[in-house]
Each structure stands twice: as structure tokens, then as C-alpha cells.
Amino acid sequence: MKTFRLNDGNEIPAVGFGVFMIEPNGPAFDAVTEAVRAGYRHIDTAAAYFNEADVGRAIRASGVPREEFFVTSKLWLQDYGFEAARAGIDASLRKLGTDYVDLYLLHQPYGDLAGAWRALEEAKRAGKIRSIGVSNMTPKLWSEWIPRFDTIPAVNQVECNPLFQQKELRNLLDEKDVRLEAWYPLGHGNKELLENPEIVRLAAKYGKNAGQIVLRFEVQEGFVVLPKSVNPARIAGNLDLFGFELTEDEMNAIRKMDTGRGSHDPDADGVAETLLAAFDIHKE
């Protein structure tokens, strides 16, 4: 598996298995088990996905040593602020059944980020977290918050795919050697992307499917990608990206597909309130 070096010196696998919207208490366990069988060792979950326990169980049941995995989780808004974040980090570790996570993110860029970030820094010093980062930070939010942090994030996990390539944000991240992680790397099944004539042409040329061409483009651009599926063939296929390489002309053709628009705007009015009210992660 190809890896990227983070700005804190740790290595992150280029392809991870995302478990967003995979139901807990069985389905998430089964999906992660299938992903591990296919060769994934990078698993991306979150407190707000409600399936940290399934991820942890699947990892333990796999028989693969914990140190071979790269596990990411994320702190939800209800646990922002220093003391609340300390408790939230410990809750994630307890549910995952591990004494450390490889990467822990602030899931949404609202509320008391400064207090929550200090808790992540403390947990990193204590060895509970190996790398710390943020998620869903736009250029505006990045410029507002990062100067207040003592530690530069290792990662910013954001929506990114050929139709929304985050070029302005990437310029800011590159200044601090921050790695972009892409959620919705396949555009959430967007036909405009997956049926694009250039993508279809390249899939035929390389004997791949459209999704593999898109993911290969993203990995060559330096993104960490987090495709999600519960279909065993697609789970395996999304990892099969390393037996071919797109030419620079082909990369440029895909770069021209950028529309500058995604499905989610973290800068929009009312987003923070809507997300905070969406559910209660403390409700059993």
C-alpha cells in the first residue's frame, strides 16, 4: 500500500475504508471485516457514525495485529471544549477497544474549536493519539482558526473529487504541508463524474472501472481517499489502484473537470446549528 508522510512524521495509507452511514450492530462489523479481508488496513470512523464499536470489534476479530492498522476517528460537536473533548477522546478509545488511535479529527469546524484542539494536543502528548487534524475546513474557516492553534493539523478531511478539486484550499494546505483527505472521493455516485466521457475512455484504456480511474487520479494528486461500499467486489476494486499510472496529459484532462462546487458548504449560514441538532451522540 502506498503511504504519504504527514507533517508530524507519521505515515498514512493512501487509501482508507470509510464507514460513514454504515449501520452499527452488525453491518459495519461485516463491512470492515470484508475490507480487512480485501487488504485494507486504514479504517476511517467517527463518534457521529455510531459504529466505532463495530470497527474495533472487526479489527480485533481479524487476527491482524493492531499495529498494522491505521485507525481514524473524529470528535463530534457536542464534545467540543477542553474538558468535554477529553471525555470524548476517551469515549472513542473505549468504544474502539484500543489504547490509541492513529489519527483523530475535529469533525466539524464550529463552536469551541480552540478548547477541543488543546485536548487533542494533550492526548497526542499522552500517546492516546498519534496524529491530529481537522475536517470540513474551507479556506475561510482554515484562515480563521489555524492561526489560533499551537500545532498545525496533519490532515484536513474535506469533500473532494474531480468535480470539486478544492484548489484554493489545497494552496493553503500546501503552505503548511497538510495532507488533504477526500470524503465523497467518487462524488457519492454522481453520474456526471462516473459517466464522464474522458473517465469512461480511460477506464476502457486501462481495463478498470470509472471509480478506479477517479481514485487513481486522486491518489496521484496526493490525496488520501476514503471510498465506502458494502459490496465485496467494489470494496476490493477500490483498493486496486496501483498497477497502472495516468499520464500527465490524462491528469490534466481530469483537472479540467473541476466545477469548484461541492454538495456541502460548511460556510453556509445555519450549518453549525443544523449539525448540532441533528442527533445526540450521548444518547444510548
C-alpha positions in Angstrom: 0.0 0.0 0.0 1.3 3.4 -0.9 1.6 5.8 2.0 2.1 9.5 2.5 4.2 11.1 5.1 2.4 13.6 7.3 3.9 16.8 8.6 4.4 15.2 12.0 6.5 12.4 10.5 3.8 9.7 10.7 2.8 7.7 7.6 -0.8 7.4 6.4 -2.0 4.8 3.9 -3.2 6.5 0.7 -6.4 4.5 0.6 -8.7 4.0 3.6 -12.1 2.3 4.1 -14.8 4.8 5.1 -17.8 3.6 7.2 -20.0 6.8 7.1 -23.7 5.8 7.0 -23.0 2.0 7.5 -25.3 0.9 10.3 -23.8 -0.2 13.6 -24.5 -3.5 15.4 -23.7 -5.8 12.5 -23.4 -4.1 9.1 -20.4 -2.0 9.9 -18.7 -5.0 11.5 -19.3 -7.1 8.4 -18.2 -4.3 6.0 -14.9 -3.7 7.9 -14.3 -7.5 8.1 -14.7 -7.6 4.3 -12.4 -4.6 3.9 -9.7 -6.2 6.0 -10.0 -9.4 4.0 -9.5 -7.4 0.8 -6.4 -5.8 2.2 -7.4 -2.5 3.8 -5.5 -1.5 6.9 -6.7 2.1 7.1 -10.2 2.5 8.6 -12.0 5.8 9.0 -14.8 6.1 11.5 -16.2 8.8 13.8 -18.2 9.2 17.0 -21.1 10.6 15.0 -21.1 7.5 12.8 -22.2 5.4 15.8 -20.1 2.5 14.6 -16.8 2.9 16.4 -17.5 -0.3 18.5 -18.2 -2.3 15.3 -14.9 -1.1 13.8 -13.0 -2.0 16.9 -14.6 -5.5 17.1 -13.8 -6.2 13.4 -10.2 -5.2 13.8 -9.8 -7.4 16.9 -11.6 -10.3 15.2 -9.4 -10.0 12.1 -6.4 -11.6 13.7 -4.2 -8.8 12.2 -2.0 -7.1 14.8 -3.3 -3.7 15.9 -0.1 -2.0 14.9 -0.7 -2.9 11.2 -3.8 -0.8 11.2 -4.2 3.0 10.8 -7.4 3.9 12.6 -9.1 7.3 12.4 -11.9 8.7 14.4 -13.4 12.1 14.9 -14.8 14.2 17.8 -18.4 15.5 17.4 -19.7 19.0 18.2 -21.3 18.0 21.4 -17.9 17.2 22.8 -16.1 20.5 21.9 -14.4 22.5 24.6 -11.4 21.3 26.5 -13.0 19.1 29.2 -15.7 17.7 27.0 -13.2 16.8 24.3 -11.0 15.0 26.8 -14.0 12.9 27.7 -14.9 12.4 24.1 -11.5 11.2 23.1 -11.6 8.6 26.0 -15.1 7.5 24.8 -13.8 6.9 21.3 -10.9 4.9 22.6 -13.3 2.9 24.9 -15.7 2.1 22.0 -12.9 1.2 19.6 -11.3 -1.0 22.3 -7.8 0.4 21.7 -5.4 2.5 23.8 -4.6 4.8 20.9 -5.9 6.0 17.6 -3.6 6.8 14.7 -5.5 10.0 13.7 -8.2 11.9 15.5 -10.0 14.8 13.9 -12.3 17.7 14.9 -15.2 16.6 12.8 -16.8 20.0 12.2 -15.3 23.5 12.3 -17.8 25.2 14.7 -18.0 26.0 18.4 -15.1 25.9 20.8 -12.6 24.5 18.4 -9.7 26.1 20.4 -10.6 24.2 23.6 -11.2 20.9 21.7 -7.9 21.3 19.8 -6.0 21.7 23.1 -7.5 18.4 24.3 -6.3 16.7 21.1 -2.8 18.2 21.6 -2.8 16.9 25.2 -4.0 13.4 24.1 -1.2 13.4 21.5 1.4 14.2 24.1 0.0 11.4 26.3 0.2 8.8 23.4 -3.6 8.4 23.0 -3.5 9.9 19.6 -0.6 9.7 17.1 -1.7 12.4 14.6 -4.3 15.2 15.0 -6.3 17.0 12.3 -9.4 18.8 11.3 -12.3 18.2 8.9 -14.6 20.2 6.7 -12.5 23.4 7.0 -12.9 25.7 4.0 -10.3 28.3 3.1 -12.3 30.8 5.1 -12.5 28.6 8.2 -8.9 27.5 7.9 -7.7 31.1 7.8 -9.9 32.0 10.8 -8.9 29.1 13.1 -5.5 27.7 12.3 -3.6 30.8 13.4 -5.1 30.2 16.9 -3.7 26.7 17.2 -0.3 25.9 18.7 0.0 22.8 16.5 -0.6 22.7 12.7 -3.0 19.9 11.8 -1.6 17.0 10.0 -4.8 16.5 7.9 -7.8 18.3 6.7 -10.5 15.9 5.6 -12.9 17.5 3.2 -15.2 16.8 0.3 -13.0 16.4 -2.8 -13.3 14.7 -6.2 -12.6 15.7 -9.8 -15.7 17.8 -9.9 -14.7 19.7 -6.7 -10.9 19.7 -6.5 -10.5 22.2 -3.6 -7.8 24.2 -5.4 -7.9 27.3 -3.2 -7.8 25.2 -0.1 -5.0 23.0 -1.4 -2.8 26.1 -1.8 -3.3 26.9 1.9 -2.7 23.3 3.0 0.5 23.1 0.9 1.9 26.1 2.7 1.9 24.0 6.0 2.5 20.6 4.4 -1.0 19.5 5.5 -2.4 16.4 3.8 -5.9 16.5 2.2 -8.1 13.6 2.8 -11.0 13.2 0.4 -14.5 12.2 1.5 -17.0 11.6 -1.3 -14.0 10.8 -3.5 -16.3 9.2 -6.0 -18.7 12.1 -5.9 -21.3 10.0 -4.0 -22.0 8.1 -7.2 -22.5 11.2 -9.3 -23.2 10.1 -12.9 -21.8 13.4 -14.1 -18.5 12.2 -12.8 -18.6 8.4 -13.3 -20.1 8.7 -16.8 -17.9 11.5 -18.0 -16.6 10.5 -21.5 -13.0 11.0 -20.5 -13.3 8.9 -17.4 -15.1 6.2 -19.4 -12.4 6.3 -22.1 -9.6 5.9 -19.6 -11.4 3.1 -17.9 -11.5 1.2 -21.2 -7.9 2.0 -21.9 -6.6 0.7 -18.6 -9.1 -2.1 -18.1 -10.5 -0.5 -15.0 -13.9 0.8 -13.9 -14.7 4.5 -13.7 -14.4 4.6 -9.9 -10.8 3.2 -10.1 -9.8 5.9 -12.6 -11.2 8.6 -10.3 -9.5 7.2 -7.3 -6.2 6.8 -9.2 -6.3 10.4 -10.2 -6.8 11.5 -6.6 -4.0 9.4 -5.2 -1.7 10.7 -7.9 -2.7 14.2 -6.9 -1.5 13.4 -3.4 -5.0 12.9 -1.7 -5.8 10.3 0.8 -9.0 8.7 -0.4 -11.8 7.2 1.7 -14.1 5.2 -0.6 -17.1 3.5 1.0 -19.0 0.4 -0.1 -20.7 -2.6 1.4 -20.3 -4.6 -1.9 -17.4 -7.0 -1.6 -16.4 -6.6 -5.2 -16.4 -2.9 -5.0 -14.6 -2.9 -1.7 -11.8 -4.9 -3.3 -11.8 -2.9 -6.5 -11.5 0.4 -4.8 -8.1 -0.8 -3.4 -6.9 -2.0 -6.8 -5.3 1.3 -7.9 -1.6 0.7 -8.0 -1.0 -1.5 -11.1 -1.2 1.5 -13.5 -0.5 5.2 -13.7 -2.3 8.0 -15.5 -0.1 10.1 -17.9 0.3 13.9 -17.3 -2.0 14.6 -20.2 -4.7 12.4 -18.7 -4.2 14.0 -15.3 -4.6 17.4 -16.9 -7.8 16.3 -18.7 -9.3 15.3 -15.4 -8.1 18.5 -13.7 -10.2 20.4 -16.3 -13.4 18.8 -14.9 -13.3 20.9 -11.8 -16.5 22.9 -11.2 -15.5 24.4 -7.9 -18.7 23.3 -6.3 -19.4 20.5 -3.9 -22.5 19.0 -2.3 -21.9 20.6 1.1 -21.0 24.2 2.0 -19.5 24.5 5.5 -19.5 28.3 5.2 -23.3 28.5 4.7 -25.5 30.1 7.4 -27.0 27.8 9.9 -24.9 24.7 9.2 -23.4 24.6 12.7 -26.9 24.7 14.3 -28.3 22.2 12.0 -25.5 19.7 12.6 -25.6 20.2 16.4 -29.3 19.5 16.4 -29.1 16.5 14.1 -28.6 13.9 16.8 -27.3 13.3 20.3 -24.2 11.2 20.3 -24.6 10.7 24.1 -28.0 9.1 23.7 -27.8 5.4 24.2 
